[in-house]
């Protein structure tokens, strides 16, 4: 929402030159598509020139006439957008385009598999089938936030952030929650960990009711549940060395001490492919991708069974994003981790997921195996999301008439409002679609 305000300010005076520095990085696909269409219309109607700075190659294919590729402060390649995409000359440009996850490239594949990256030695890439045993079960989860007003700050309404959400996540598998900003994805993830307290529902981790635990029981349960936040710079302490930050969970729980603790931290740095020389550095001395690797190392410190990754790669450039995604999938295959992957990037979701749940206005409107949801979407909102995804091919640009989205209704309702229960229709094995009124 803050990004939209900044974009509105920049466009208000109809400038002759608009320098857009990663303007859509934090936006979901539908809002991104609308902003790109708006910029394109401004360019055509007013003659505004746009310098678009981005790491999203699909956005480049959608917007650009000419492309300049930079590497370590230098221009390494320049040319018309079609030529850059179809016939890249520089090795860095080739590696950059190879790292772009493309919607549809997992068609016909049942399981996630790491990306093949140019110029990086990799072990044999194998699909990740995951396990069958149930790890996490969420039933009728509801999270509402109070809205207070008036002189006495009385409760006047509630924000219905998460409404009647249910799903199951098996061991060693990845379930992705996707949807627009404000649809309730992050609130659902935080509610499962009780970083925010749910209003009602049931969350079971291997049969243990998380919402019924007292403070001590919840502390013990969090040994098995960890979170990777969207902004690693904000989630890391700027005044602590990286060694101490990764060691902190093990200090808190007393799982490792002394030399054993230092060896464990060094091993975690090796696992996330960070040099041990970084152990005594501070967060500001690392790049965004390196900081995110530190956040992953810290999440792995206690050997969790479940990791909730909240937009964990959305701020990274495509090459670093591909490396981090591959790392997460390799760790999943090696350690049997389960991921609840929260994202608005549909191409990334298609690459990493076993199952997908699409959220709209706090509800899951469609859920099922990734292959079924992506190759045969049933709900109107899922189809709109797929339609909005930019494709990293200049020949397949979206037309403005294809980007007509309905505004999201307000999730704020007066006290006493009783939403209808979610009713689903089974359209395939494990594939369910919301059929009760959803507002879309």
N, C-alpha and C positions, 0 to 999 in steps of 0.2 A: 504493500500500500504506500509506503514511503517512497519507493522508487517511482510509482505512478505520479505522485505529486511533483517530484523533481522533473520528470519528463514533461508534465503539463507546464511547469514554469519555463522550461527551455523552449517549448513550442509557442508560448503565448504571444510573442512579438513577431512571429513568422520571420525568423532570421534568414539571412542570405547564405550563411555557412553554419551548419550544425555539426559539432564534433560530439559524437555519441560514444562514450567510453564504457563498454560493457553494459549498455542500458537495459538489456533484457535478461541478464544472467540469473537474477533471483526470481524471475517471473515464471509462472506456469505456462504451459503451451498455448492455451487459448488467449490469455492476456498478452503473451508475447506475440502471437499472430496478429492480434488487433493493433498493437503498438507498431509492428513492422508495416502493417497496411496503412496506418495513419502517417508514418514517416514517408512511405512511398507516395501517398496521395499529396502530402505537403510538397514533396520534391517536384511532382508533376504540375501541380497547380500554381506554385509560387516561384518555381525555378531555384529553390533552395538546394545548395550543394551539401552533401552529407559525407563526412569522414567517419566511417563506422569502425570502431576498434572492438574486436571480439575474438574469443577463442572458439566460438561455436561455428564449425564449418558449414553446418546446415543453414544457419542464418546468413553466412557469407553467400552461399548458393542462392538464397532467396532474395537478397538485397543488392548485391554488388554488381557494378558494371566492370570495374577493374579491381585487381587484388594486389596488395603488396604483402609479401611474406617476410617477417622479421625473425632473426635468430641471434641472440646474444648482442642485441643493440645494433645489428647491421641488417640492411635489406639484402636478402639472398635471392629473391625472385620477384618479378612483377609481370603482369600481363592481364589480358581480358579474362573474366571469370571462367568462361567455358574452357579456355585453353589451359588455365591453371588446374582445373579439375580433371580434364581429360588427358592432358599431356604434361604433367609436372616434370621439371628438369632437375631441380636441386634435391639432394637426398633428404634434407630436412622436410621439404614440402611433401615428398613421397611418404615419409614416416608419419607426418601430421595427418595426411588423408587416410592412411592405413589404420590410424588409431580411432577414427570416427566410428562410433556404433551407428549402424544404419537400420532404420526401421524396416523390417521385412527380411533381414539377412538370417534370422533364426527360423524362418518358415520351414515347416517339416521336421524340425528338431524338437524332441520332447524335453530335453534337459539342457540346463545352462552349460556353457563351455567358455573358457578363457579366450581372449582375443589373441591372434597371432600378430606380434608387433615387429616391425622392420628394425633391423639393427640391434636387436636384443636377444641374446641366447635364451632359449626357453626349453623346458622339458617337453616331452610329448603331450599335446593337448588332448585331454580326455573329457567327455561329458561327465557331469556330476549328478548321478541319479538320486542321491539323498537316501534317507531312511524311511521306515514305515511307522515306527512307534510314535505315539502322540506325545509332544512336549508341552505345548501351550494351547489352552482352550479358553476362548473368550466367549461369554454368553451374555447377551442383552446388556452390553456395557453402555452406560449413560453418564455423560459428564456435562454439567451445566455451570455457568459462571454467573453470579448475581449481578444485576444492574441496579444501583441504588440512586435515588434522587430525592429532591425536596429538602426542606430545612432539617428534618430529622434523619436524613439519609435512609429512608425506608426502602425496603425491597419493592421495586416496581416492575421488574421484568427479569428474564433469564436469557443468557446466550446459550442456545442449544448446540454446543460444540460437537458433542458425540451423542448420537441418538440410536439406541437399540442395535448396537454393533455386535455381531457374532462371527467367529471364524475359528479354525483349528490350524495349528502349525506343527508339522511333524519334525522329528529329529533329522538334522542334516539337510534341511530344505530351506528355501527362501520364499517367503510370502511378501509380495510388494503391495504397499498401499499407495495408490495413485489418485490424483485429482487436482483441482485448482487450489490456489492459495486460499486459505480460510475454510476449506471443506472439512477440517477436523482431523487430518492425518497426524500431525504432530501431537495434538491433544490426546488422540487415541494411544499413541506410543508412550507418552508421559503418564497417562492414566494407568497403563499396564504396569509400569514401574512404580506407580504411586508417587511420582514427582509432583503430580497434581492429584488430588483426591477425587475419585469418581463419585457420582451421585448415587448410582446403583449398578447392579450387575454382578457378574462373577468372573474372576480371572484365576485359572488353575494352571500351575506349573508342575508338571508331573504329578498331578492329583492334589497338590497343595494349594489351598484357597488363599491367594495372595491378599485379597481385600479383607480377609478376616484376621490377619496377623497383627499382633501388637508390635510395638517398636522394636523389641529384641528379635522377635520372629522375622520381621521384615528385614532387619539388618542381616540376618543369617541367609534369608532367601536371596538377597542381592548378590551373594557370592556367585549365584548361577545366572544373574541378569545384569547386563551392562549396556551402556548407551554410547554411541558415537554421535556427537552433535554436529550441526551444520557448519558452524564457524569454529575451526580449531583454535584460532587466535583468541577468541573470547572464552573458550572452554579450558585453555591452559593458563596457569598462573604466570604472569610476566616476570615475577620476582623470584621464581624458583628455577633451579637448573632442571634440565630434562631428566637427568638421573633420578632426582628426588620426586619428580612428578609421576614417573612410571612406577617408582617404588612405593609411593604413598598408599595405594590400595592394599599392598602387602603389609605395610607397617600397621595400617588400621586394623587389619584382620589377624595380624601375627602369623601369617602363613610362612614367611621366610625371614631370616635374621642374619646379620653379619655378612660374611663372605658369600654365603648361600644366596642372600638377597641381591648382592652386587652381580653375582654370576647370572642370576635369573633375569635381571634387567638387561645385562649385556646380551643374553640369549634372545630376549624379546626384540632388541634392536637388530640383531642378526635376522630374526624371523621377518621383520618388516623392511629389511634391506636398507637399513640406515647404518652408516659407519660408526664404530664405537667412539671415535673422536668427538662425536656430537653429544656424548653423555654429559659433558660439563658446559654445554652451551645453553643459552636462554631462547625462548620461543621466537623473539624478534630476529634472531640470527638465522632463521630457517625460512625456506620458501613455503608457500601455502600447501603444496603437496607433501613436503617433508613434515610440516606440522600435523597434517592429517595422519601421516604414518605414526607419529608419536601418539596421537589420540587412539589409533587402533592398537598400538602396543600396550597402552594403559588399559584399554578395554579387555585385552587378552590376559592381563596380569594375574587374574584370579581363576583362570581356566573356566570361564562361564560356559553355560550351555546355550544361552540365548543372547544375541546382540541385536539391539534396536539401532539401526543406522538411519538417522534423521537427516535427509538431504546431504549425505556425507561426502558426495563428490560434485555437487552442483556448482561450486565456486572454483573448480579446478579446470585448467586448460585440458584439451582433449588427450594429449599424450600422457600427462600425469594422471588424468582421470582413468585412462585405460590401464595404466600400471597399478593404480590403487584397486580398481575393480578386479583385475587379475589376481592381485594379492588376496583380496577377500575370498574369491572363489577357490584359490589354492588352499587357503587356511580352512575353508569349509570342507574341502575334500580330505584334507589331512587330519583335521581335528574333529570332524563331525559337527561343526557349529551349525546352529540354526539362526537365520537372519530374518528380522522383520525390517524390510527395506522400504523406507518412506521416500518417495521421489515424485517429481513432476516431469521427469525426462523419460518419455515413453520408449525411446530407442535403448537407453540404458536398462530400463526395466525389462524389456524384451530379452536382453542379453543375459541378465543375472538371475531371473526368476524361475521358480518351479510353478508357483501359483500367483495369481494377481487378484486383488480386490480393488474395485473402483469406487471412490467415495464422492458423494455430492451432498452438500448441506448436512453433514454429520452422519449420513447413512451410507452403508454399502449398497450400491445399486446393481452391481454385478460382481460375481466372484466365481473363480474356477481355475482350472489348469491354464498356465500361461498360453499354451498353444491354442486352446479353445477360445479364450478371451480375445487374443490378438487376431486370430485368423477367422473367427466367426463371432464378432461382437453383436450382442443382442439389444442392449439398452441404448436409447437415443443419445444419452450423455456420453457413453463409451464411444459411440460412433463419432460424435462431435470432437472428442478428445483426439481420436486417431486422425481425423480429417485436418486437425490444426497442426499436426507435427510437421515442421519443415524438413524437407528431404535434402541431403547433401548432394544434390544434382541440379545444376542450373537449368536443365531442360524440364524439370518437374516443379517449377515454381507454383506456389499457391496463388490463385486469383482472388481479388478482393471480395468478389461476390460469394466465394466459398467460405469466407471468414465472418459469417453473420452469426454471432452468438447471442443467446439470451442473457440478460443481466442476472446475476445470482440474487435470488430473493434474500431478505434479511433473516439471519438465524435467531434474531432477538424476538421473543414472544412474551406477552404479558403474563404475570403471575396467574396461575390457574389453568393455563393453556395445556391441554392434553393431546399430544401428537398421536396419530394413528400408529398401531403396531406395524412392523415390517412384515409383509407377506411376499414370499418368494415362489417363483415357478422354476422347476427343474427342467433345464433345456438340454442337458447332456450329463455324462458322468461327472459329478462334482461341480457342475456348471449351473449356477443359480442366478436368476435375474429378479430384481424387485418389481413387483406388479402393483403394489399399493401406491397411492398418490405420493409422488416424490418431488413435485414442483418443477420438473423439467419437461 
